[in-house]
Amino acid sequence: MILTFQYILSASIIITLGLSVFYALRYRRQSDPIRRGILAARMNICMGLMLILFSISQLFFFTDTAVRRIIGTIFMLVGLFNLYSGLRNHAAFTRNKKS
């Protein structure tokens, strides 16, 4: 059961990493500022999810050390901040796009 969850977690980390790179590349090629903002927000959302998933794997599936807890906690906080700012920016740029 735990091994299956670790595989799912690993696959989710790889998928969110791929989506982060995808949105980063599209962001750099876009010239419209509103579209760039939407793509940057999506990149932040994917990066935040990736960091949260990575911190979950660090905190729960490996041997428990102080360094691992500190790194996992830092990744969790940065991931939550990226997720929050990405969702907030995505909502703001989507509203501007419709106006």
C-alpha positions in Angstrom: 0.0 0.0 0.0 2.7 2.5 1.0 4.8 1.5 -2.0 1.9 2.2 -4.4 1.4 5.6 -2.7 5.1 6.4 -3.2 4.9 5.5 -6.9 1.8 7.7 -7.3 3.5 10.5 -5.4 6.7 10.2 -7.6 4.6 10.2 -10.8 2.7 13.3 -9.6 6.0 15.1 -8.9 7.3 14.3 -12.3 4.0 15.4 -14.0 4.0 18.7 -12.1 7.7 19.2 -12.9 6.9 18.7 -16.6 4.0 21.1 -16.5 6.1 23.7 -14.8 8.7 23.5 -17.5 6.0 23.5 -20.2 4.4 26.7 -18.8 7.8 28.3 -18.3 8.7 27.8 -22.0 5.3 29.1 -23.2 5.6 32.1 -20.8 9.0 33.1 -22.4 7.6 32.9 -25.9 4.4 34.9 -25.3 4.3 38.6 -26.1 0.9 39.5 -24.7 1.3 40.7 -21.1 -2.0 39.3 -19.9 -1.4 35.9 -21.4 2.2 36.0 -19.9 0.7 36.6 -16.5 -1.7 33.7 -16.9 1.1 31.4 -17.9 3.3 32.5 -15.1 0.5 31.9 -12.6 0.0 28.4 -14.0 3.7 27.8 -13.7 3.6 29.0 -10.0 0.6 26.7 -9.3 2.4 23.7 -10.8 5.6 24.5 -9.0 3.8 25.0 -5.7 2.1 21.6 -6.1 5.4 20.0 -7.0 7.1 21.4 -3.9 4.2 20.3 -1.6 4.3 16.8 -3.0 8.1 16.7 -2.6 7.8 17.8 1.0 5.2 15.2 1.7 7.6 12.5 0.4 10.4 14.0 2.5 8.4 14.2 5.7 6.6 10.9 5.6 8.5 8.3 3.5 12.1 8.4 4.5 14.1 8.0 7.7 13.3 10.7 10.2 16.2 13.2 10.6 16.3 16.8 11.7 17.7 18.0 8.4 15.0 16.1 6.5 12.3 17.7 8.6 13.7 21.2 8.1 14.0 20.8 4.4 10.6 19.3 4.1 9.1 22.1 6.1 10.8 24.7 4.0 9.6 23.1 0.8 6.1 22.9 2.2 6.0 26.6 3.1 7.5 27.7 -0.2 5.1 25.4 -2.1 2.1 26.8 -0.2 3.2 30.3 -0.9 3.7 29.5 -4.6 0.3 27.8 -4.8 -1.4 30.7 -3.1 0.3 33.4 -5.2 -0.3 31.4 -8.4 -4.0 31.0 -7.7 -4.3 34.7 -6.7 -2.5 35.9 -9.9 -4.4 33.5 -12.1 -7.7 34.9 -10.8 -6.5 38.5 -11.3 -5.2 38.0 -14.8 -8.3 36.0 -15.8 -10.5 38.9 -14.7 -8.4 41.3 -16.7 -8.6 39.1 -19.8 -12.4 39.2 -19.7 -12.7 43.0 -19.1 
